[in-house]
């Protein structure tokens, strides 16, 4: 994901829902450099959102859903793609 795409998601999807809730908010996300920008930090501060960046490329170790749920989905998706490419390429 590019910085612009992440910032767009933050502004259009996250903020409209987050600002409905009173008090500070916390957004936990992968600290990959493509997610972090000056504009993101400025928007977060302006909207009382605290940013917690996990170390880049470690979410598979630090997030239980990545290990228990998404790894299965990713594995199945890869198999589906391999089958598609074998058949259609």
N, C-alpha and C positions, 0 to 999 in steps of 0.2 A: 504494500500500500504506500502511496506517495504522500508527502506532507500535505499537499492540497486536498487529497481525498480524505485523509484523516481529519483535517480541519473542517472540511465540508460536513462530514458525519457529525463532528462535535457540535457545530453550529446548528445544523438542520434536524438532527435526530436526538442528540443527547441533551443539549441545553433547553429546548422547549419543554421537555419532560422534567428535567432537573429543577428548573426555576419555579415550577409549581409547588415544590416542597420547600418549607421554611428551613432556614438555617444553612450551614455550610454543607457542601456535598464533597464526596470523595470519588475520584475516578482512578481506578487501578488499571494500568495498561502496560503492555510490553514496551520497554524503553528503547526499542529500535529507533535508530536515528531518523527513519522515515516518518515517525509519529510525532516528533518533537519539533516545534518551531516557536519563534518569538511571538508570533501572532496567537498561537494556541495558548501560550502562557498568559498573554495579555487578556485574552477572552476569558480564560479560566479565572484569573484574579478579579476581573470586572464582574463576574457572576458568582463569586464566592464558592468556586470549585477548587478543591485541593487536588493536585495531581500527584499520584504515586506511581513512579515508573519502576517496574520490575526490571532486573538486569536483562538486557537484550538476549534473545535466543535461549531463555531459561524457563519460559512459561510451561513447557512440557514437563519440567521438573517441579515447578512451584504451584501449578494449578491442578487440583484434583480432577476437574472435568476434562482437561486435556489428556490426562493419563487414562481415566476410566471410561470416558464417553467418546471424546473427539478422536482419540487414536483409532478406535474401532471404525468410526465413520470415515476417517481419512484412509485407512487401509482398504476399506470396501470401495471407496471412490477411486483409489488408484487401480484396483482390480477391474472396475467397470471401464475406466479409461483405457487400460491395456487391452481389454477385450474389444472395445470400440475400434482402437487403432489397428489391432490385428485384422479385424474384419473389413475395415473401410480404407485402409491405407496401402 
